[in-house]
Amino acid sequence: MKDDNTTKVLFAISNIAIGGGAEKVATTIANEFLARGVATTLLTYYSADAEHVFNGEHISLKEPERHSLLGKLFRAPHRLWSIKKVCSEKDVDIVLSFLEESNYYTLISKLLLFNRTRMIVSVRNDPRYYPWPYRMLICILYPFAEKVVAVTKGVENILREDFGLTNTTTIYNPINMSEVAKKIQAGLPHGYKWLTDRHPLFVTVGRCVRQKGQWHLIRAFTEVIRRYPNATLVVVGEGPYKEAFLRYVRAQNLEKNIFFLDRQENIYPFLKIADTFVLPSLWEGMPNILLEAASVGCRLVATDASTGAREILAPKLPLTEKILYPYHATYGTLIRPFPAEGNFEESLSSRTLSPEETQLAEAMVSISADTKKAGVSFTKDPRFMLDNITAEWLAVL
């Protein structure tokens, strides 16, 4: 292996749109490589209106973002040749690929086009919940990677035990505290300053999709409102489930307590004014938003779902240890996970809260009652410090 400062690295990811956790991590680490003198190039397939900043050479194939399988198959030859061409023209020593769409094309270019560049792929979510063709491709392709980097130890265990991989390691997502400080200073956008007068104020952030489980939180919040009529929940994010959530809130006459915001380019001012951040996910990889919420001192409540939350909030708790919920961990409260199956619209129509929803409601009520308790920040936790995480990425080159 070459010295770091002579190694040429290509970061590959579908896009670097603002709002995606993997997109943010990829550009953050790529910029840190540049700052340390590593020759670094970025390759993306799509362009976005709002993108994370990358300070080096950014090559985009500028494809139209079509999600159909036919569209992806049609573009496959061009992507494969483009990956090999960039590796050849830039004399790339190693590719660091993020997210499955990029991982598959990167490794196929290695196998079909005899791309001799070393390949490292990164898994950012719990792969057990991927569609079956994606799971099959992991089993077929990932053994050919020099290294498979998991975003949590839980994800690494799944890759080893469920997918039979042996070439794995774990590197956590970083939190850039200098960036946090700058973004907090920007303050709330003018149209949202009224939120500072709402207490207790709960915030959740994430796309309105099945994985994020917001409907359970919305239903649980009806009990919080019953106990605290002025309680406010802010749901930040876009997605296909959002309209159903809005209909439910209107039908339950909750418009004065539950508010929906579009995706925010700067989420930190909203987290800063929140009393509590709630993560109701059904499964996760490593939820960046928990790091971001903790960095500004939010109290944290999260489902002990799949991977991520337990490792972040309870670092001394073994991953497989059975616990009683709610579990008051070092950095927040873990609650019983929600079932990953089932129809969310049927759940919304149910008149009674599920046991898991009731527990979530009780956790939020308990936090609201303890007005003196502050969030425990892990801004100096070495597990997530940017310099340490960058060093771990450099070590796998």
Phi, psi and omega in degrees: 000140179288165169298148183307321185282353174248350178287132179258123188244138173244118171273129181236129179202152185303313178202172178236040180296140175295134181121337180265135181293314180295323179297320179292316181295317182300313181289325178298311181291321178299317178295324177294322175300313179302316182297336179264010175085011178277128178293111190230130177237150179243132176242125174233158179268320183247159169251154180232158179295318179239116185236153171295149182280130170238128189273357181252200180284124181246115177257118178243134176284349176052042178285150169292137185277089176255138185258358182288149178298321180298317179298320180291321178295322180297325183273350188304312181301319180295319179296315183298314180293325180295319179299312181295320181297314180297317179300320181288312184293325181267002181053048185290134176272325185209139176256130171252110185253139181239134177077148190300318182304314178288320181303315183297311181296320180300313182287326177294324177297328178292319187276318186270326184255009177054042175287113187277359179296140177291142185237128170239128180247156184233131180255121190253001183214174178286109187290348178295340182261007175286156172302153187301325177298325178294319179296321179296318180295326176300314180296323184281315192267321191295335175298341181273354176283146175297325179205142173248113184266117177269150184278343175216164176294327177298316177295320178298318178300320179296317179298324180283312189278322184265335184243357173072020181277145178240351185261049188247158171206171180238133170226120180290164171285148180265164168238126182263099187291332177293323176293319179302314182300318180294318185286329176296321182298336180297332179075170178293142171303148187307320184290354183241009183296339178297339181295336181295342180265002184260124179214144351290141184249121178249141180230141168227148184226132177159159177297144180278078180225171184305313186307323188277345169062025186297335182296329176295319178295317181298317179294317179298329184291340176299326178286323177298317180296323179298323179276324182231090186303337180265004180299143183231136175241129176247122179254115183253120177152163177248174174143169187293339181273352190298319181297321178295322177296317180298317179298319180297315181297318178294318181295329181267004180056047182251015185297339180274353183240332183240124185235143180247127178246147173292168177306136182250130178293330177235102185272344189299319178299328178289319177294324183297324182270352182287143172283322184214139171256136183238131176242104184262027188300147174278326173206162183208171165259270170226103185290105179306326187297332176294319176298317182294318180294319179293329183294340178250011173088018177293145165285144190238135171231128183214147173289142177277057190262132171055248181232166172107291188299317180297318180295325181284311188275332184230070188299337181267358182271122178303145186297327185260000183289132177282137183227162174269136180255149356290146180249116183272098187272181183302317188246004180169192184248127174263134176241165182302133180292151175278153177295138182281342181264181178101162182264121185292329179291324175295321178297318179297328183278349180291140181275340182248144178287145174288163177304322179292320178294321178297318179295320177298316179300316181296323178296319180291322177296316180299317179295320180296326181288332182265079187290342183271345183282128179256161176290152179259112183273141174245046182296339179249014178292118184297341180299333188239005182290136188302317180299318181292317180294319178299319178299323179293320177295318179298327183291338180272355180295000000 
